[in-house]
Amino acid sequence: MKTLAVLGSTGSIGTQTLDIVKKHPDKLKVNLLAASRLSETLLKQIQEFQPEYVYIKEGANLPEVKVLSGEEGLEAIANLDIDLFINGIAGIAGIKPTYLLLKNNKKLATANKEAIICLGEILKDKYSDIIPIDSEHSAIFQCLQNGKKEEVSKVILTASGGPFWKRNNLKGITVEEALNHPKWKMGKKVTIDSATLMNKGLEIIEAHYLFNIPYEKIEAVIHPQSIVHGLVEFIDGSIIANLSNPDMRIPISYAISYPDRWETGVQKLNLFEAGNLEFYKPDENKFPLLKIAKEAGKKGGAYPIVLTVADEMAVQLFLEEKIDFTEIPQVVNNVLQEADFPAPKNYEDVISIIEETKILFENLIQKTGGKIA
């Protein structure tokens, strides 16, 4: 019986992880559920899965379980004797749990790309122990097992293109339109990032760290069918690809069952119904965040951290309908241009850069009166 901790249990990754647990009750036991707040969803999860521990950021009175909370609670989580920790926390909130778990040599499966990007060089020696959950990185993880690292000539991440890759005029896009992803069911932040192609830029940086692959060997392609999730080209000309229907339960299940494979209940891919599989070069003029992200990744140092924080804050402004969709890349680029922070040397430096970037972001928005230059 494998024991699990599910961080971000009420979110998209967390709920789909628990779907896998329900599929294999004889193999999996949830020992910890973690969420930012107490909700009806969390209460139902506690009742159904009966974990020994529950983490709630602000705490709560739940006599039937051991409640962990606050900073001390995060430290306690990282010391629990649990077989696998699933990090489904969205955004920069997932950085500290990732740091603590890796520091304590815990087995981690993560969908939180922001943590890998922001921790960057700080914990690079620990990344080889991570099992990725993102569909693209799970695909690359699996494809890389078909050859040696020195035999890899290129890693290719696929992007659906989001809802707008064929649309010429991106001005005036509504929040509802941007959240209407044609293929994937995801949280709001990652869905907006998919629409701007920022998600692919972040994934390129994440792939660089996770797999220790130089940037010049990583590229992204638009693949609107979302059937091929990742490809690895080897020096002999062979390309190994990972294909499936677009359903996050597949990479989540693989992260849990690795090195084995379990039944997921996901509909199997029918190649005859899949039809033609198309691949296109991304338009970095229409979607400038992809280029901005790649440049920030190559610069290294504090830039990937600044990029991550600025994007999260800009996306939030768009979700609150305070800026236009086309202003998201402008805001992010403005913050990057103004940022001048030394490269982080430890975790405390990373947190300091995050906080300083938040201040820089707010100051720039106030200086322009909410208008983006």
C-alpha positions as CSV (number, residue, x, y, z in Angstrom):
1,M,0.0,0.0,0.0
2,K,1.5,3.3,-1.1
3,T,0.8,6.3,1.1
4,L,0.1,9.7,-0.5
5,A,0.1,13.4,0.6
6,V,-2.0,15.5,-1.7
7,L,-1.0,19.2,-1.6
8,G,-3.7,21.4,-3.2
9,S,-6.2,18.7,-2.8
10,T,-9.2,20.8,-3.8
11,G,-7.7,22.2,-7.0
12,S,-7.7,20.6,-10.5
13,I,-4.6,18.4,-10.0
14,G,-5.6,17.5,-6.5
15,T,-9.1,16.3,-7.3
16,Q,-7.9,14.3,-10.3
17,T,-5.3,12.7,-8.1
18,L,-8.0,11.6,-5.8
19,D,-9.9,10.2,-8.8
20,I,-6.8,7.9,-9.3
21,V,-6.9,7.0,-5.6
22,K,-10.6,6.0,-5.9
23,K,-9.6,3.8,-8.9
24,H,-7.0,1.9,-6.8
25,P,-8.2,1.7,-3.2
26,D,-6.2,-1.5,-2.7
27,K,-3.0,0.2,-3.7
28,L,-3.2,3.7,-2.4
29,K,-3.9,5.4,1.0
30,V,-4.2,9.2,1.4
31,N,-2.4,10.2,4.7
32,L,-2.5,13.9,4.2
33,L,-4.8,16.4,2.4
34,A,-3.6,20.0,2.2
35,A,-5.6,23.1,1.1
36,S,-5.3,26.9,1.6
37,R,-8.7,27.1,3.4
38,L,-11.5,25.0,4.8
39,S,-14.2,24.4,2.2
40,E,-17.1,22.1,1.6
41,T,-14.9,20.3,-1.0
42,L,-12.2,19.7,1.5
43,L,-14.7,18.5,4.2
44,K,-16.1,16.0,1.7
45,Q,-12.6,14.8,0.8
46,I,-11.7,14.3,4.5
47,Q,-14.9,12.3,5.0
48,E,-14.3,10.1,2.0
49,F,-10.5,9.5,2.3
50,Q,-10.1,9.8,6.1
51,P,-6.5,11.0,6.1
52,E,-4.5,11.1,9.3
53,Y,-3.4,14.7,8.7
54,V,-5.0,17.8,7.2
55,Y,-3.1,21.0,6.4
56,I,-5.1,24.2,6.3
57,K,-3.1,27.5,6.0
58,E,-5.1,29.3,8.8
59,G,-6.0,26.2,10.8
60,A,-9.4,24.9,11.7
61,N,-11.1,22.8,14.4
62,L,-11.4,19.3,13.0
63,P,-11.4,16.8,15.9
64,E,-11.4,13.7,13.6
65,V,-7.9,14.5,12.1
66,K,-4.6,16.0,13.1
67,V,-4.7,19.6,11.8
68,L,-1.5,21.3,10.7
69,S,-1.3,25.0,9.9
70,G,0.9,27.9,9.1
71,E,4.7,27.8,8.7
72,E,5.1,25.2,11.4
73,G,2.6,23.0,9.6
74,L,4.6,23.1,6.4
75,E,7.7,22.1,8.3
76,A,5.8,19.2,9.8
77,I,4.5,18.1,6.4
78,A,8.1,17.8,5.1
79,N,9.0,15.5,8.0
80,L,6.1,13.1,7.6
81,D,6.8,9.5,6.7
82,I,4.8,9.3,3.5
83,D,5.8,7.5,0.3
84,L,4.9,10.1,-2.2
85,F,4.0,13.8,-2.0
86,I,1.8,15.2,-4.8
87,N,2.3,19.0,-5.3
88,G,-0.8,20.3,-7.0
89,I,-0.6,23.8,-5.5
90,A,-0.9,26.5,-8.2
91,G,1.6,29.4,-8.6
92,I,4.3,30.7,-6.3
93,A,2.4,29.4,-3.2
94,G,3.9,26.0,-4.1
95,I,7.5,27.1,-3.7
96,K,8.0,26.7,0.0
97,P,6.5,23.2,0.2
98,T,8.6,22.1,-2.8
99,Y,11.8,23.5,-1.1
100,L,11.1,21.8,2.2
101,L,10.2,18.5,0.7
102,L,13.3,18.4,-1.6
103,K,15.5,19.6,1.3
104,N,14.2,16.7,3.4
105,N,14.8,14.2,0.5
106,K,11.1,13.3,0.1
107,K,9.8,11.7,-3.0
108,L,8.0,14.4,-4.9
109,A,5.6,14.4,-7.9
110,T,4.8,17.9,-8.9
111,A,2.7,20.0,-11.3
112,N,4.1,23.2,-9.8
113,K,6.4,24.6,-12.4
114,E,6.8,27.9,-10.6
115,A,8.7,26.2,-7.8
116,I,11.2,24.5,-10.1
117,I,11.8,27.7,-12.0
118,C,12.2,30.0,-9.0
119,L,14.4,27.6,-7.0
120,G,16.4,27.3,-10.2
121,E,20.0,26.6,-9.4
122,I,19.4,26.4,-5.6
123,L,18.3,22.8,-5.6
124,K,19.4,21.6,-9.0
125,D,21.0,18.5,-7.6
126,K,17.6,17.4,-6.3
127,Y,15.6,17.7,-9.5
128,S,16.5,14.3,-10.9
129,D,14.5,12.7,-8.1
130,I,11.3,14.6,-9.1
131,I,8.6,12.8,-11.1
132,P,6.8,15.5,-13.3
133,I,3.1,15.6,-13.5
134,D,2.6,18.3,-16.2
135,S,1.5,16.4,-19.3
136,E,4.5,17.8,-21.4
137,H,7.1,17.0,-18.8
138,S,5.7,13.6,-18.0
139,A,5.9,12.9,-21.7
140,I,9.5,14.0,-22.0
141,F,10.3,12.1,-18.8
142,Q,8.9,8.9,-20.4
143,C,10.5,9.5,-23.8
144,L,14.0,10.1,-22.3
145,Q,14.0,6.6,-21.0
146,N,14.5,5.4,-24.6
147,G,18.1,6.7,-24.8
148,K,21.0,8.1,-22.9
149,K,21.2,11.8,-22.1
150,E,24.2,12.4,-24.3
151,E,22.2,10.9,-27.2
152,V,19.5,13.6,-27.0
153,S,19.6,16.2,-29.8
154,K,16.3,18.0,-29.1
155,V,13.5,18.1,-26.6
156,I,10.1,19.2,-28.1
157,L,7.3,20.5,-25.9
158,T,3.9,20.7,-27.6
159,A,1.4,23.5,-27.0
160,S,-2.3,23.4,-27.9
161,G,-2.0,27.0,-28.8
162,G,-4.9,27.8,-26.5
163,P,-8.1,29.4,-27.9
164,F,-6.5,32.2,-29.8
165,W,-3.6,30.8,-31.9
166,K,-5.6,31.3,-35.1
167,R,-7.1,34.7,-34.0
168,N,-5.4,37.8,-35.5
169,N,-6.7,40.5,-33.2
170,L,-6.1,39.7,-29.5
171,K,-7.4,43.0,-28.2
172,G,-10.6,43.1,-26.1
173,I,-10.5,39.4,-25.3
174,T,-12.8,38.7,-22.3
175,V,-11.9,36.6,-19.3
176,E,-14.6,34.2,-20.2
177,E,-13.1,33.7,-23.7
178,A,-9.6,33.3,-22.3
179,L,-10.7,30.6,-19.8
180,N,-12.4,28.6,-22.5
181,H,-9.6,26.3,-23.3
182,P,-10.3,24.0,-26.3
183,K,-8.7,20.9,-24.9
184,W,-7.6,20.9,-21.3
185,K,-9.5,21.4,-18.0
186,M,-7.1,23.3,-15.8
187,G,-7.0,26.0,-13.1
188,K,-7.6,29.7,-14.1
189,K,-3.9,30.8,-13.9
190,V,-2.5,28.0,-16.1
191,T,-5.4,28.4,-18.5
192,I,-4.6,32.1,-19.0
193,D,-0.9,31.2,-19.4
194,S,-1.9,28.7,-22.0
195,A,-3.8,31.4,-23.9
196,T,-0.8,33.7,-23.9
197,L,1.7,30.9,-24.6
198,M,3.5,31.9,-21.4
199,N,2.8,28.4,-20.1
200,K,5.1,27.1,-22.8
201,G,7.8,29.6,-22.0
202,L,7.7,28.6,-18.3
203,E,7.7,24.9,-19.3
204,I,10.9,25.5,-21.4
205,I,12.6,26.9,-18.3
206,E,11.2,24.0,-16.2
207,A,12.4,21.4,-18.7
208,H,15.9,23.0,-18.6
209,Y,16.1,22.4,-14.9
210,L,14.2,19.1,-14.5
211,F,16.2,17.3,-17.2
212,N,19.4,19.3,-17.2
213,I,19.0,20.1,-20.9
214,P,20.6,23.3,-22.4
215,Y,18.1,25.8,-23.8
216,E,19.3,25.4,-27.3
217,K,18.1,21.8,-27.3
218,I,14.5,22.7,-26.1
219,E,11.8,24.0,-28.4
220,A,8.1,24.4,-28.5
221,V,5.6,23.6,-31.3
222,I,1.9,24.3,-31.7
223,H,0.0,21.1,-31.8
224,P,-3.8,22.0,-31.7
225,Q,-5.0,18.4,-31.4
226,S,-3.2,17.9,-28.0
227,I,-2.6,14.3,-28.8
228,V,1.2,14.4,-28.8
229,H,2.3,15.7,-25.4
230,G,6.1,15.7,-25.9
231,L,8.8,14.4,-28.2
232,V,12.5,13.7,-27.9
233,E,14.8,13.6,-30.9
234,F,17.9,11.5,-30.6
235,I,21.2,11.9,-32.5
236,D,20.5,9.0,-34.8
237,G,17.4,10.9,-36.2
238,S,14.9,8.9,-34.3
239,I,12.0,10.8,-32.6
240,I,10.2,9.2,-29.7
241,A,6.8,10.7,-28.9
242,N,4.2,10.3,-26.2
243,L,0.6,10.2,-27.4
244,S,-2.7,10.0,-25.5
245,N,-6.1,11.7,-25.2
246,P,-5.7,15.0,-23.3
247,D,-6.5,13.9,-19.8
248,M,-4.4,14.9,-16.8
249,R,-5.3,11.6,-15.0
250,I,-2.8,9.8,-17.3
251,P,0.4,11.7,-16.2
252,I,-0.9,11.9,-12.6
253,S,-1.4,8.1,-12.5
254,Y,2.1,7.5,-14.1
255,A,3.7,9.7,-11.5
256,I,2.0,7.7,-8.7
257,S,2.6,4.3,-10.2
258,Y,6.1,4.8,-11.6
259,P,7.9,2.7,-12.7
260,D,4.7,0.6,-13.2
261,R,1.6,1.6,-15.2
262,W,-2.0,1.3,-13.8
263,E,-5.4,1.4,-15.3
264,T,-6.7,5.0,-15.3
265,G,-10.2,4.7,-16.7
266,V,-9.3,7.3,-19.3
267,Q,-10.7,6.6,-22.8
268,K,-8.0,5.0,-25.0
269,L,-6.7,7.0,-28.0
270,N,-8.3,5.9,-31.3
271,L,-5.8,6.7,-34.0
272,F,-8.4,6.5,-36.7
273,E,-10.6,9.1,-35.0
274,A,-7.6,11.3,-34.1
275,G,-7.2,12.1,-37.8
276,N,-4.4,14.4,-38.9
277,L,-1.9,15.6,-36.4
278,E,-0.6,19.1,-37.1
279,F,2.4,21.0,-35.9
280,Y,3.1,24.7,-36.4
281,K,5.9,27.1,-35.4
282,P,4.7,29.5,-32.6
283,D,4.2,33.1,-33.6
284,E,6.3,35.0,-31.1
285,N,5.2,38.3,-32.4
286,K,1.6,37.6,-31.7
287,F,2.5,35.8,-28.4
288,P,5.5,37.7,-27.2
289,L,5.5,36.1,-23.7
290,L,7.0,32.9,-25.2
291,K,10.1,34.9,-26.4
292,I,10.2,36.9,-23.2
293,A,10.2,33.8,-21.1
294,K,12.9,32.1,-23.1
295,E,15.1,35.2,-22.9
296,A,14.6,35.4,-19.1
297,G,15.5,31.7,-18.8
298,K,18.7,32.1,-20.7
299,K,19.7,35.1,-18.7
300,G,19.3,33.1,-15.5
301,G,20.0,34.5,-12.1
302,A,17.0,36.3,-10.7
303,Y,15.2,36.8,-14.0
304,P,13.2,33.5,-14.0
305,I,11.9,34.4,-10.6
306,V,11.0,37.9,-11.7
307,L,9.3,36.5,-14.8
308,T,7.2,34.0,-12.7
309,V,6.0,36.6,-10.1
310,A,5.3,39.3,-12.7
311,D,3.3,36.9,-14.8
312,E,1.2,35.7,-11.9
313,M,0.4,39.2,-10.8
314,A,-0.4,40.3,-14.4
315,V,-2.7,37.4,-14.9
316,Q,-4.5,38.3,-11.7
317,L,-5.0,41.8,-13.0
318,F,-6.5,40.4,-16.2
319,L,-8.8,38.1,-14.3
320,E,-10.0,41.1,-12.3
321,E,-10.6,42.9,-15.6
322,K,-8.1,45.6,-14.7
323,I,-5.9,45.2,-17.8
324,D,-6.4,44.0,-21.4
325,F,-5.3,40.5,-22.5
326,T,-2.7,42.2,-24.7
327,E,-1.3,44.1,-21.8
328,I,-0.2,41.0,-19.9
329,P,3.1,40.6,-21.8
330,Q,3.6,44.4,-21.7
331,V,3.4,44.4,-17.9
332,V,5.6,41.4,-17.5
333,N,8.2,42.9,-19.9
334,N,8.2,46.2,-18.1
335,V,8.9,44.6,-14.8
336,L,11.7,42.5,-16.2
337,Q,13.3,45.6,-17.8
338,E,13.2,47.4,-14.4
339,A,14.4,44.5,-12.3
340,D,18.0,44.5,-11.2
341,F,18.5,41.8,-8.5
342,P,21.6,39.7,-7.9
343,A,21.4,36.0,-8.5
344,P,20.0,34.1,-5.5
345,K,22.4,32.0,-3.5
346,N,19.9,30.4,-1.2
347,Y,16.2,29.9,-0.4
348,E,16.1,33.2,1.6
349,D,17.4,35.1,-1.5
350,V,14.6,33.5,-3.6
351,I,11.9,34.7,-1.2
352,S,13.5,38.2,-1.1
353,I,13.5,38.5,-4.9
354,I,9.8,37.4,-4.9
355,E,8.8,40.0,-2.4
356,E,10.9,42.8,-4.1
357,T,9.4,41.9,-7.5
358,K,5.9,42.2,-6.0
359,I,6.8,45.7,-4.8
360,L,8.4,46.6,-8.1
361,F,5.2,45.4,-9.9
362,E,2.9,47.5,-7.7
363,N,5.1,50.6,-8.1
364,L,5.1,50.3,-11.9
365,I,1.3,49.9,-12.0
366,Q,0.8,52.9,-9.7
367,K,3.4,55.0,-11.6
368,T,1.5,54.5,-14.9
369,G,-1.9,55.0,-13.2
370,G,-3.0,51.6,-14.4
371,K,-2.1,52.4,-18.0
372,I,0.4,50.2,-19.6
373,A,3.1,52.0,-21.6
